Amino acid sequence: MVLLPNTIKPNKKAKKSSKRKGRGNASGAGNFSGRGMAGQRSRSGGKSGLKLRGFKQLLKSTPKLRGFKSLKDKPAEILVSALEKNYKEGETVNLDSLKSKGLISKNEKAAKILLKGEIKKKLVVEGLKTTKGAKEAIEKAGGEIK
């Protein structure tokens, strides 16, 4: 069979017809038609007609939202000790190398090096943000930041 727009059909039993309520007791959905016994919610137009009384008190009790949440992505954080552990002397540290070594996820767009731990290896850091302390530690070990 050729696949053409006029030959495409859904699978059998894929299109289930909706349950028709209120069409007599023999249909299986008669009597109260799934609405329960009596009351406002069982009447037609009753579900949306319920009003919120005392809403002002509820509004007063909710905490006010202050400030805003930035939409900018925060950079992934890498510790100096992780660089010491995963890199060899003289290697280049950049976003791609961090991703390939599994130190950050593949979806990260930026990274920042934080000072925690020690570094004794001479590393070249390219295109990454660093904290003041981390920058000093890398340069003290003989590395450079580009």
DAMO-V202511 format. One record per residue. N is the residue number from 0. PHI is phi in radians with two decimals (none if undefined). BURIAL is 1 if it has 24 or more other ideal C-beta (glycine too) atoms within 12 Angstrom, else 0. Layout:
BEGIN
((N	PHI	BURIAL) (N	PHI	BURIAL))
END
This chain:
BEGIN
((0	none	0) (1	-1.41	0) (2	-1.52	0) (3	-2.22	0) (4	-0.97	0) (5	-1.50	0) (6	-1.81	0) (7	-1.31	0) (8	-2.37	0) (9	-1.25	0) (10	-1.08	0) (11	-1.13	0) (12	1.22	0) (13	-1.35	0) (14	-1.76	0) (15	-1.57	0) (16	-1.35	0) (17	-1.25	0) (18	-1.26	0) (19	-1.54	0) (20	-1.60	0) (21	1.25	0) (22	-2.04	0) (23	1.66	0) (24	-1.22	0) (25	-1.15	0) (26	-1.29	0) (27	1.60	0) (28	-2.31	0) (29	-1.74	0) (30	0.95	0) (31	-1.71	0) (32	0.94	0) (33	1.27	0) (34	-1.79	0) (35	1.48	0) (36	-1.37	0) (37	-2.17	0) (38	1.87	0) (39	-1.07	0) (40	-1.25	0) (41	-1.48	0) (42	-1.36	0) (43	-1.23	0) (44	1.33	0) (45	-1.47	0) (46	-1.21	0) (47	-1.47	0) (48	-1.40	0) (49	-1.28	0) (50	-1.69	0) (51	-1.52	0) (52	-1.64	0) (53	1.19	0) (54	-1.26	0) (55	-1.11	0) (56	-1.12	0) (57	-1.13	0) (58	-1.13	0) (59	-1.12	0) (60	-1.37	0) (61	-1.32	0) (62	-1.19	0) (63	-1.31	0) (64	-1.45	0) (65	-2.08	0) (66	1.21	0) (67	-2.66	0) (68	-1.84	0) (69	-1.18	0) (70	-1.52	0) (71	-1.21	0) (72	-1.28	0) (73	-1.46	0) (74	-1.23	0) (75	-1.21	1) (76	-1.81	0) (77	-2.14	1) (78	-1.52	1) (79	-1.05	1) (80	-1.12	0) (81	-1.19	1) (82	-1.15	1) (83	-1.04	1) (84	-1.32	0) (85	-1.76	0) (86	-2.00	1) (87	-1.64	0) (88	-1.00	0) (89	1.42	0) (90	-1.30	0) (91	-1.68	1) (92	-1.84	1) (93	-2.49	1) (94	-1.05	1) (95	-1.15	0) (96	-1.19	1) (97	-1.13	1) (98	-1.17	0) (99	-1.17	0) (100	-1.49	0) (101	1.37	0) (102	-1.38	1) (103	-2.31	1) (104	-1.30	0) (105	-1.21	0) (106	-1.56	0) (107	-1.18	0) (108	-1.87	0) (109	-2.66	0) (110	-2.51	1) (111	-2.36	1) (112	-1.63	1) (113	-1.94	1) (114	-1.48	1) (115	-2.68	0) (116	1.74	0) (117	-2.09	0) (118	-2.36	1) (119	-2.11	0) (120	-1.52	1) (121	-1.51	0) (122	-2.13	1) (123	-1.89	1) (124	-1.79	1) (125	-2.18	0) (126	1.13	0) (127	-2.12	1) (128	-1.39	0) (129	-2.40	1) (130	-1.43	0) (131	-1.05	0) (132	-1.14	0) (133	-1.16	1) (134	-1.08	1) (135	-1.10	0) (136	-1.14	1) (137	-1.17	1) (138	-1.21	0) (139	-1.16	0) (140	-1.35	1) (141	1.75	0) (142	-1.48	1) (143	-2.40	0) (144	-2.09	1) (145	-1.86	0))
END
